[in-house]
Amino acid sequence: MSSSPQRPVPAPSVLSDAVAEDLALYREKFRRRLPESLDELHGPTQGIVELPLHLAWSGMTSYDLGKPRQRMGLYRTVLHEGLRDDLPRYLNQDLLLQLWPVLRTLVGRTVRTVWEDAFPQLASRTRAAA
């Protein structure tokens, strides 16, 4: 038996309510950042892209769009860390649609759900690729 005092465990309903509230706030964070339309996404399709530190705070800051892994890494980073003004600057509608069937597996569930709920053409690209 452990000598450390036992802490009370929250009741399952309280815990699940707190988790649900956190998840709702997390989803809303990403929803507020979304563009009105994918047509707003006019980011680069080629060349080297340099991300500012508020986007690339934990890793690479320079991405070569000619390299598939770096292109995917750029999009993953911008989808997770990008603010509303960053999305049109760094994402391109055509490239996002092209990458989405694979990219959706690399982003978190919340990001994927928020984007697919807001833009059904992303979800339909996934079904078409399957």
DSSP file with accessible surface (Angstrom, degrees, kcal/mol):
  #  RESIDUE AA STRUCTURE BP1 BP2  ACC     N-H-->O    O-->H-N    N-H-->O    O-->H-N    TCO  KAPPA ALPHA  PHI   PSI    X-CA   Y-CA   Z-CA
    1    1 A M              0   0  238      0, 0.0     2,-0.1     0, 0.0     0, 0.0   0.000 360.0 360.0 360.0 140.9    0.0    0.0    0.0
    2    2 A S        -     0   0   73      1,-0.1     4,-0.1     2,-0.1     0, 0.0  -0.433 360.0-147.5 -75.2 144.3    1.3    3.5   -0.9
    3    3 A S  S    S+     0   0  129     -2,-0.1    -1,-0.1     2,-0.1     3,-0.1   0.560  71.5  98.6 -87.0  -9.7    2.2    5.9    1.9
    4    4 A S  S    S-     0   0   66      1,-0.1    -2,-0.1     0, 0.0     2,-0.0  -0.535  87.0 -99.7 -77.9 145.6    1.1    8.9   -0.1
    5    5 A P        -     0   0  112      0, 0.0     2,-0.4     0, 0.0    -1,-0.1  -0.353  36.2-115.1 -65.5 144.5   -2.4   10.3    0.6
    6    6 A Q        -     0   0  159     -4,-0.1     3,-0.0    -3,-0.1    -3,-0.0  -0.654  25.4-145.2 -80.7 132.0   -5.2    9.3   -1.7
    7    7 A R        -     0   0  213     -2,-0.4     2,-0.1     1,-0.0    -1,-0.0  -0.796  25.5-105.9 -95.3 141.5   -6.7   12.1   -3.7
    8    8 A P        -     0   0  126      0, 0.0    -1,-0.0     0, 0.0     3,-0.0  -0.387  30.9-132.5 -66.1 138.4  -10.4   12.0   -4.5
    9    9 A V        -     0   0  129     -2,-0.1    -3,-0.0     1,-0.1     0, 0.0  -0.805  26.5-110.3 -91.2 131.6  -11.1   11.2   -8.1
   10   10 A P        -     0   0   72      0, 0.0    -1,-0.1     0, 0.0     0, 0.0  -0.276  40.9 -95.6 -60.1 147.8  -13.6   13.5   -9.8
   11   11 A A     >  -     0   0   52      1,-0.1     4,-2.4     4,-0.1     3,-0.5  -0.346  35.4-115.2 -60.1 144.2  -16.9   11.8  -10.6
   12   12 A P  H  > S+     0   0  109      0, 0.0     4,-2.9     0, 0.0     5,-0.2   0.867 115.0  52.9 -53.3 -38.7  -17.0   10.6  -14.3
   13   13 A S  H  > S+     0   0   74      2,-0.2     4,-2.1     1,-0.2     5,-0.2   0.904 110.2  47.7 -67.7 -35.9  -19.7   13.0  -15.2
   14   14 A V  H  > S+     0   0   87     -3,-0.5     4,-2.3     2,-0.2    -1,-0.2   0.939 113.9  47.6 -67.8 -43.9  -17.8   16.0  -13.9
   15   15 A L  H  X S+     0   0   94     -4,-2.4     4,-2.5     1,-0.2     5,-0.2   0.946 112.8  47.6 -62.6 -45.1  -14.6   14.8  -15.7
   16   16 A S  H  X S+     0   0   65     -4,-2.9     4,-2.6    -5,-0.2    -1,-0.2   0.879 110.3  52.8 -68.3 -33.8  -16.5   14.3  -18.9
   17   17 A D  H  X S+     0   0  108     -4,-2.1     4,-2.3    -5,-0.2    -1,-0.2   0.925 110.7  47.5 -64.5 -42.7  -18.2   17.7  -18.7
   18   18 A A  H  X S+     0   0   45     -4,-2.3     4,-2.5     2,-0.2    -2,-0.2   0.921 113.2  47.8 -65.0 -42.8  -14.8   19.4  -18.2
   19   19 A V  H  X S+     0   0   84     -4,-2.5     4,-2.7     2,-0.2    -2,-0.2   0.926 111.5  50.6 -64.1 -43.2  -13.3   17.5  -21.1
   20   20 A A  H  X S+     0   0   57     -4,-2.6     4,-2.4     1,-0.2    -2,-0.2   0.907 111.0  48.8 -62.3 -40.2  -16.2   18.3  -23.3
   21   21 A E  H  X S+     0   0  126     -4,-2.3     4,-2.3     2,-0.2    -1,-0.2   0.922 111.4  49.1 -66.4 -42.8  -15.9   22.0  -22.5
   22   22 A D  H  X S+     0   0  103     -4,-2.5     4,-2.4     2,-0.2    -2,-0.2   0.915 111.7  49.6 -61.4 -42.5  -12.2   22.0  -23.2
   23   23 A L  H  X S+     0   0   62     -4,-2.7     4,-2.8     2,-0.2    -2,-0.2   0.911 109.3  51.5 -64.4 -41.0  -12.8   20.3  -26.5
   24   24 A A  H  X S+     0   0   53     -4,-2.4     4,-2.3     1,-0.2    -1,-0.2   0.915 111.8  47.1 -63.0 -41.6  -15.5   22.8  -27.4
   25   25 A L  H  X S+     0   0  107     -4,-2.3     4,-2.0     2,-0.2    -1,-0.2   0.902 111.5  51.2 -65.7 -40.4  -13.1   25.7  -26.6
   26   26 A Y  H  X S+     0   0   98     -4,-2.4     4,-1.4     2,-0.2    -2,-0.2   0.932 111.1  47.9 -63.4 -44.4  -10.3   24.0  -28.6
   27   27 A R  H  X S+     0   0   78     -4,-2.8     4,-2.4     1,-0.2     3,-0.2   0.916 109.7  53.0 -61.5 -43.7  -12.6   23.6  -31.6
   28   28 A E  H  X S+     0   0   76     -4,-2.3     4,-2.4     1,-0.2    -1,-0.2   0.871 101.3  60.8 -62.8 -35.2  -13.8   27.2  -31.4
   29   29 A K  H  X S+     0   0   68     -4,-2.0     4,-0.6     1,-0.2    -1,-0.2   0.932 111.3  39.2 -56.1 -45.0  -10.1   28.4  -31.4
   30   30 A F  H >X S+     0   0    5     -4,-1.4     4,-0.7    -3,-0.2     3,-0.7   0.868 111.8  57.0 -76.1 -35.6   -9.7   26.8  -34.9
   31   31 A R  H >< S+     0   0  100     -4,-2.4     3,-1.0     1,-0.2    -2,-0.2   0.900 102.4  55.7 -61.0 -41.2  -13.1   27.8  -36.1
   32   32 A R  H 3< S+     0   0  151     -4,-2.4    -1,-0.2     1,-0.2    -2,-0.2   0.745 105.8  53.1 -64.2 -23.6  -12.4   31.5  -35.5
   33   33 A R  H << S+     0   0   45     -3,-0.7    -1,-0.2    -4,-0.6    54,-0.2   0.627  84.4 111.4 -85.7 -16.7   -9.3   31.3  -37.6
   34   34 A L    <<  -     0   0   16     -3,-1.0    50,-0.1    -4,-0.7     2,-0.1  -0.257  69.0-119.7 -62.9 145.1  -11.0   29.9  -40.7
   35   35 A P        -     0   0    7      0, 0.0     3,-0.1     0, 0.0    -1,-0.1  -0.369  24.2-115.6 -72.0 162.9  -11.3   31.9  -43.8
   36   36 A E  S    S+     0   0  150      1,-0.2     2,-0.3    -2,-0.1    -2,-0.1   0.861  96.9   4.1 -64.7 -35.5  -14.8   32.6  -45.1
   37   37 A S    >   -     0   0   40      1,-0.1     3,-1.6    82,-0.0    -1,-0.2  -0.985  69.2-118.5-147.9 153.8  -14.0   30.6  -48.2
   38   38 A L  G >  S+     0   0    0     -2,-0.3     3,-2.0     1,-0.3    55,-0.2   0.747 107.8  77.5 -65.6 -20.2  -11.2   28.5  -49.6
   39   39 A D  G 3  S+     0   0   96      1,-0.3    -1,-0.3    54,-0.1    54,-0.1   0.711  82.8  66.0 -60.9 -20.3  -11.1   31.1  -52.4
   40   40 A E  G <  S+     0   0   71     -3,-1.6     2,-1.1     1,-0.1    -1,-0.3   0.630  76.2  97.7 -74.6 -14.9   -9.3   33.4  -50.0
   41   41 A L    <   +     0   0    1     -3,-2.0    52,-2.3    -4,-0.2    53,-0.3  -0.648  37.0 150.7 -84.2  99.8   -6.2   31.0  -49.9
   42   42 A H  B     +A   92   0A 145     -2,-1.1    50,-0.3    46,-1.0    -1,-0.1  -0.069  21.8 143.0-119.2  30.7   -3.8   32.6  -52.3
   43   43 A G        -     0   0    6     48,-3.1    47,-0.2    44,-0.2    46,-0.1  -0.041  58.8 -69.6 -67.1 174.2   -0.5   31.4  -50.8
   44   44 A P        -     0   0   48      0, 0.0    -1,-0.1     0, 0.0    48,-0.1  -0.226  31.3-166.7 -66.7 154.2    2.5   30.4  -52.8
   45   45 A T  S    S+     0   0   78      1,-0.2     2,-0.3    -3,-0.1    -2,-0.0   0.412  72.7  23.4-117.0  -6.9    2.7   27.2  -54.8
   46   46 A Q  S    S+     0   0  157      2,-0.1    -1,-0.2    20,-0.0     2,-0.1  -0.962  91.1  40.2-152.1 167.2    6.4   27.1  -55.4
   47   47 A G  S    S-     0   0   39     -2,-0.3    18,-2.9    -3,-0.1     2,-0.4  -0.379  92.1 -38.6  91.5-168.5    9.7   28.3  -54.1
   48   48 A I  E     -B   64   0B  99     16,-0.2     2,-0.5    17,-0.1    16,-0.2  -0.826  51.3-157.8 -99.4 131.4   11.0   28.7  -50.5
   49   49 A V  E     -B   63   0B  10     14,-3.2    14,-2.8    -2,-0.4     2,-0.6  -0.953   1.0-157.6-112.8 127.3    8.5   29.8  -47.8
   50   50 A E  E     -B   62   0B 114     -2,-0.5    12,-0.2    12,-0.2    11,-0.0  -0.924  11.1-153.5-104.0 119.6    9.9   31.4  -44.6
   51   51 A L        -     0   0    9     10,-3.4     2,-0.0    -2,-0.6    -2,-0.0  -0.736  17.5-117.7 -91.8 142.3    7.5   31.2  -41.7
   52   52 A P    >>  -     0   0   43      0, 0.0     4,-2.3     0, 0.0     3,-1.7  -0.314  32.3-104.6 -70.4 162.1    7.5   33.7  -38.9
   53   53 A L  T 34 S+     0   0  129      1,-0.3     4,-0.0     2,-0.2    -2,-0.0   0.775 116.5  66.5 -63.2 -27.5    8.4   32.5  -35.4
   54   54 A H  T 34 S+     0   0   90      1,-0.2    -1,-0.3     2,-0.2     3,-0.2   0.771 114.1  33.4 -68.2 -17.4    4.8   32.7  -34.1
   55   55 A L  T <4 S+     0   0    1     -3,-1.7     2,-0.3     1,-0.1     3,-0.2   0.828 127.6  35.8 -96.2 -45.3    4.0   29.9  -36.6
   56   56 A A  S >< S+     0   0    5     -4,-2.3     3,-0.7     1,-0.2    -2,-0.2  -0.369  72.4 136.8-108.4  53.4    7.2   27.9  -36.6
   57   57 A W  T 3  S+     0   0  161     -2,-0.3    -1,-0.2     1,-0.2    -4,-0.1   0.680  74.4  38.3 -75.3 -16.6    8.1   28.3  -32.9
   58   58 A S  T 3  S-     0   0   92     -3,-0.2     2,-0.2     2,-0.2    -1,-0.2   0.264 123.5 -13.3-122.4  14.4    9.1   24.7  -32.4
   59   59 A G  S <  S+     0   0   53     -3,-0.7    -3,-0.1     1,-0.2     0, 0.0  -0.763 100.9  15.8-171.8-139.5   10.9   23.6  -35.6
   60   60 A M        -     0   0   95     -2,-0.2    -1,-0.2     1,-0.1    -2,-0.2  -0.207  37.8-176.6 -60.4 146.4   11.7   24.4  -39.1
   61   61 A T        +     0   0   52      1,-0.2   -10,-3.4    -3,-0.1     2,-0.4   0.516  67.8  62.8-116.4 -13.4   11.1   27.9  -40.4
   62   62 A S  E     -B   50   0B  41    -12,-0.2     2,-0.4    -6,-0.0   -12,-0.2  -0.959  61.5-176.2-121.1 129.0   12.0   27.5  -44.0
   63   63 A Y  E     -B   49   0B  13    -14,-2.8   -14,-3.2    -2,-0.4     2,-0.7  -0.988  19.8-145.9-129.8 132.3   10.1   25.1  -46.4
   64   64 A D  E >   -B   48   0B  44     -2,-0.4     3,-2.0   -16,-0.2     7,-0.4  -0.853   7.9-158.4 -95.2 111.4   10.8   24.3  -50.0
   65   65 A L  T 3  S+     0   0    2    -18,-2.9    -1,-0.1    -2,-0.7   -17,-0.1   0.660  88.8  68.7 -67.5 -12.9    7.5   23.7  -51.7
   66   66 A G  T 3  S+     0   0   58    -19,-0.3    -1,-0.3     1,-0.1   -18,-0.1   0.595  88.2  74.6 -78.5  -9.2    9.2   21.7  -54.4
   67   67 A K  S <> S-     0   0  111     -3,-2.0     4,-2.8     1,-0.1     3,-0.4  -0.911  76.7-147.5-107.9 115.0    9.9   19.0  -51.8
   68   68 A P  H  > S+     0   0   82      0, 0.0     4,-2.5     0, 0.0     5,-0.2   0.851  95.7  48.9 -52.3 -42.4    6.7   17.0  -51.0
   69   69 A R  H  > S+     0   0  224      1,-0.2     4,-2.2     2,-0.2     5,-0.1   0.903 114.0  45.7 -67.8 -38.3    7.6   16.3  -47.3
   70   70 A Q  H  > S+     0   0   52     -3,-0.4     4,-2.6    -6,-0.2    -1,-0.2   0.897 111.5  52.6 -70.4 -37.9    8.4   19.9  -46.7
   71   71 A R  H  X S+     0   0   45     -4,-2.8     4,-2.2    -7,-0.4    -2,-0.2   0.941 111.9  45.9 -60.4 -46.1    5.3   21.1  -48.5
   72   72 A M  H  X S+     0   0   32     -4,-2.5     4,-2.5    -5,-0.2    -2,-0.2   0.906 111.9  51.9 -64.4 -40.4    3.2   18.8  -46.3
   73   73 A G  H  X S+     0   0   23     -4,-2.2     4,-2.5     2,-0.2    -2,-0.2   0.898 108.3  51.4 -63.9 -39.7    5.1   20.0  -43.2
   74   74 A L  H  X S+     0   0    1     -4,-2.6     4,-2.8     2,-0.2     5,-0.2   0.955 112.0  45.9 -61.2 -48.6    4.4   23.6  -44.0
   75   75 A Y  H  X S+     0   0    0     -4,-2.2     4,-2.6     1,-0.2     5,-0.2   0.902 112.3  50.8 -64.9 -39.9    0.7   23.0  -44.5
   76   76 A R  H  X S+     0   0  116     -4,-2.5     4,-1.9     2,-0.2    -1,-0.2   0.941 112.7  46.8 -62.2 -45.6    0.5   21.0  -41.2
   77   77 A T  H  X S+     0   0   29     -4,-2.5     4,-3.1     1,-0.2     5,-0.4   0.937 113.7  46.9 -62.6 -46.8    2.2   23.7  -39.3
   78   78 A V  H  X S+     0   0    0     -4,-2.8     4,-2.3     1,-0.2    -1,-0.2   0.906 110.5  52.5 -66.4 -39.7    0.1   26.5  -40.7
   79   79 A L  H  < S+     0   0    3     -4,-2.6    -1,-0.2    -5,-0.2    -2,-0.2   0.886 118.9  36.3 -62.6 -37.0   -3.2   24.6  -40.1
   80   80 A H  H  < S+     0   0   28     -4,-1.9    -2,-0.2    -5,-0.2    -1,-0.2   0.877 133.6  21.6 -82.8 -39.4   -2.2   24.0  -36.5
   81   81 A E  H  < S+     0   0   62     -4,-3.1    -3,-0.2    -5,-0.2    -2,-0.2   0.603  91.8 113.8-108.6 -15.8   -0.5   27.3  -35.6
   82   82 A G     <  -     0   0    1     -4,-2.3     2,-0.1    -5,-0.4   -49,-0.1  -0.316  53.1-143.0 -68.3 140.7   -1.7   29.8  -38.2
   83   83 A L    >>  -     0   0   85     -2,-0.0     4,-1.5     1,-0.0     3,-1.1  -0.418  39.9 -87.8 -89.0 173.2   -3.8   32.8  -37.2
   84   84 A R  T 34 S+     0   0   97      1,-0.3     3,-0.2     2,-0.2    -2,-0.1   0.876 129.4  46.5 -53.1 -42.4   -6.7   34.1  -39.4
   85   85 A D  T 3> S+     0   0  120      1,-0.2     4,-0.7     2,-0.2    -1,-0.3   0.722 107.8  58.6 -74.1 -21.4   -4.3   36.4  -41.4
   86   86 A D  H <> S+     0   0    5     -3,-1.1     4,-2.3     2,-0.1     5,-0.3   0.834  92.0  67.7 -75.6 -34.5   -1.7   33.7  -41.8
   87   87 A L  H  X S+     0   0    4     -4,-1.5     4,-2.4     1,-0.2   -44,-0.2   0.936 103.5  41.0 -59.1 -50.1   -4.0   31.2  -43.6
   88   88 A P  H  4 S+     0   0   37      0, 0.0   -46,-1.0     0, 0.0    -1,-0.2   0.838 116.1  53.0 -66.9 -27.7   -4.5   33.2  -46.9
   89   89 A R  H  < S+     0   0  136     -4,-0.7    -2,-0.2     1,-0.1    -3,-0.1   0.860 123.6  22.4 -74.7 -35.4   -0.8   34.2  -46.9
   90   90 A Y  H  < S+     0   0   29     -4,-2.3     2,-0.4   -47,-0.2    -3,-0.2   0.614 111.0  70.7-112.2 -16.6    0.7   30.7  -46.6
   91   91 A L     <  -     0   0    0     -4,-2.4   -48,-3.1    -5,-0.3     2,-0.4  -0.843  60.6-154.8-105.9 145.3   -2.0   28.3  -47.9
   92   92 A N  B  >  -A   42   0A  24     -2,-0.4     4,-3.1   -50,-0.3     5,-0.2  -0.966  15.5-137.6-118.0 131.4   -3.1   27.9  -51.5
   93   93 A Q  H  > S+     0   0   42    -52,-2.3     4,-2.5    -2,-0.4     5,-0.2   0.915 102.8  45.3 -54.7 -51.2   -6.6   26.6  -52.3
   94   94 A D  H  > S+     0   0  114    -53,-0.3     4,-2.2     1,-0.2    -1,-0.2   0.911 115.7  46.7 -62.9 -41.6   -5.5   24.3  -55.1
   95   95 A L  H  > S+     0   0   12      2,-0.2     4,-2.8     1,-0.2     5,-0.2   0.913 111.1  52.0 -68.5 -40.0   -2.6   22.9  -53.2
   96   96 A L  H  X S+     0   0    0     -4,-3.1     4,-2.1     1,-0.2    -2,-0.2   0.939 110.8  47.7 -60.7 -45.5   -4.7   22.4  -50.0
   97   97 A L  H  < S+     0   0   28     -4,-2.5    -1,-0.2    -5,-0.2    -2,-0.2   0.907 113.7  48.1 -62.3 -39.9   -7.3   20.5  -52.0
   98   98 A Q  H  < S+     0   0  116     -4,-2.2     4,-0.2    -5,-0.2    -2,-0.2   0.914 118.4  39.3 -66.1 -42.3   -4.6   18.4  -53.7
   99   99 A L  H >X S+     0   0   12     -4,-2.8     4,-3.1     1,-0.2     3,-1.3   0.709  91.6  91.6 -81.0 -21.0   -2.8   17.6  -50.4
  100  100 A W  H 3X S+     0   0    0     -4,-2.1     4,-2.8     1,-0.3     5,-0.3   0.817  74.6  61.3 -53.7 -43.3   -5.9   17.1  -48.2
  101  101 A P  H 34 S+     0   0   32      0, 0.0    -1,-0.3     0, 0.0     4,-0.2   0.884 122.4  25.1 -55.1 -33.8   -6.5   13.3  -48.6
  102  102 A V  H X4 S+     0   0   83     -3,-1.3     3,-1.8    -4,-0.2     4,-0.5   0.867 119.2  58.5 -92.0 -43.1   -3.0   12.7  -47.0
  103  103 A L  H >X S+     0   0    0     -4,-3.1     3,-2.1     1,-0.3     4,-1.0   0.872  96.1  63.9 -56.0 -37.7   -2.7   16.0  -45.0
  104  104 A R  T 3< S+     0   0   57     -4,-2.8    -1,-0.3     1,-0.3     8,-0.1   0.765  99.8  54.1 -61.3 -23.3   -5.9   15.2  -43.1
  105  105 A T  T <4 S+     0   0   92     -3,-1.8    -1,-0.3    -5,-0.3    -2,-0.2   0.611 108.0  50.6 -83.4 -12.1   -4.2   12.1  -41.6
  106  106 A L  T <4 S+     0   0   71     -3,-2.1     2,-0.2    -4,-0.5    -2,-0.2   0.549  99.4  72.5-101.7 -13.6   -1.3   14.3  -40.4
  107  107 A V  S  < S-     0   0    8     -4,-1.0   -30,-0.0     1,-0.1   -31,-0.0  -0.631  94.0 -87.8 -98.2 163.2   -3.3   17.0  -38.5
  108  108 A G     >  -     0   0   31     -2,-0.2     4,-2.6     1,-0.1     5,-0.2  -0.237  37.4-109.9 -66.3 157.4   -5.1   16.5  -35.3
  109  109 A R  H  > S+     0   0  183      1,-0.2     4,-2.8     2,-0.2     5,-0.2   0.876 117.4  52.5 -56.2 -41.4   -8.7   15.3  -35.2
  110  110 A T  H  > S+     0   0   16      2,-0.2     4,-2.7     1,-0.2     5,-0.2   0.941 110.5  46.4 -64.8 -46.1  -10.0   18.7  -34.1
  111  111 A V  H  > S+     0   0    0      2,-0.2     4,-2.4     1,-0.2     5,-0.3   0.949 114.4  48.7 -59.7 -48.2   -8.3   20.6  -37.0
  112  112 A R  H  X S+     0   0   48     -4,-2.6     4,-2.6     1,-0.2     5,-0.2   0.937 113.6  46.1 -58.1 -47.7   -9.4   18.0  -39.5
  113  113 A T  H  X S+     0   0   40     -4,-2.8     4,-2.6    -5,-0.2     5,-0.2   0.920 112.1  50.0 -64.6 -45.0  -13.0   18.1  -38.3
  114  114 A V  H  X S+     0   0    2     -4,-2.7     4,-1.9    -5,-0.2    -1,-0.2   0.933 114.8  43.9 -61.1 -46.2  -13.2   21.9  -38.1
  115  115 A W  H  X S+     0   0    4     -4,-2.4     4,-2.3    -5,-0.2     7,-0.2   0.923 115.8  46.5 -67.4 -42.9  -11.9   22.2  -41.7
  116  116 A E  H  < S+     0   0   30     -4,-2.6     7,-0.3    -5,-0.3    -2,-0.2   0.870 112.4  50.7 -70.7 -32.8  -14.0   19.5  -43.2
  117  117 A D  H  < S+     0   0  112     -4,-2.6    -1,-0.2    -5,-0.2    -2,-0.2   0.895 116.3  41.5 -67.6 -39.6  -17.2   20.8  -41.4
  118  118 A A  H  < S+     0   0   45     -4,-1.9    -2,-0.2     1,-0.3    -1,-0.2   0.826 125.0  34.5 -77.0 -31.7  -16.6   24.3  -42.8
  119  119 A F    >X  -     0   0   10     -4,-2.3     3,-2.2    -5,-0.2     4,-0.8  -0.795  62.8-175.0-130.1  88.4  -15.5   23.2  -46.3
  120  120 A P  H 3> S+     0   0   84      0, 0.0     4,-2.6     0, 0.0     5,-0.2   0.759  80.3  72.5 -56.8 -24.8  -17.3   20.1  -47.5
  121  121 A Q  H 3> S+     0   0   73      1,-0.2     4,-1.5     2,-0.2     5,-0.1   0.804  93.9  55.0 -64.0 -24.4  -15.1   20.1  -50.7
  122  122 A L  H <> S+     0   0    0     -3,-2.2     4,-1.6    -7,-0.2    -1,-0.2   0.947 109.3  45.3 -70.0 -47.1  -12.3   18.9  -48.5
  123  123 A A  H  X S+     0   0   16     -4,-0.8     4,-2.1    -7,-0.3    -2,-0.2   0.893 111.6  52.8 -63.0 -38.1  -14.3   15.9  -47.2
  124  124 A S  H  X S+     0   0   52     -4,-2.6     4,-2.4     1,-0.2    -1,-0.2   0.857 104.8  55.8 -69.5 -30.5  -15.5   15.1  -50.7
  125  125 A R  H  X S+     0   0  106     -4,-1.5     4,-1.8    -5,-0.2    -1,-0.2   0.890 107.0  51.1 -63.9 -37.0  -11.8   15.1  -51.9
  126  126 A T  H  X S+     0   0   29     -4,-1.6     4,-1.1     2,-0.2    -2,-0.2   0.931 110.8  46.2 -66.0 -45.6  -11.1   12.5  -49.3
  127  127 A R  H  < S+     0   0  169     -4,-2.1     3,-0.4     1,-0.2    -2,-0.2   0.896 112.3  51.8 -64.8 -37.5  -14.0   10.3  -50.4
  128  128 A A  H  < S+     0   0   87     -4,-2.4    -1,-0.2     1,-0.2    -2,-0.2   0.846 108.8  50.8 -68.2 -32.4  -13.0   10.7  -54.0
  129  129 A A  H  <        0   0   65     -4,-1.8    -1,-0.2    -5,-0.2    -2,-0.2   0.701 360.0 360.0 -77.7 -19.3   -9.4    9.7  -53.2
  130  130 A A     <        0   0  119     -4,-1.1    -3,-0.0    -3,-0.4    -4,-0.0  -0.204 360.0 360.0 -75.9 360.0  -10.6    6.5  -51.4
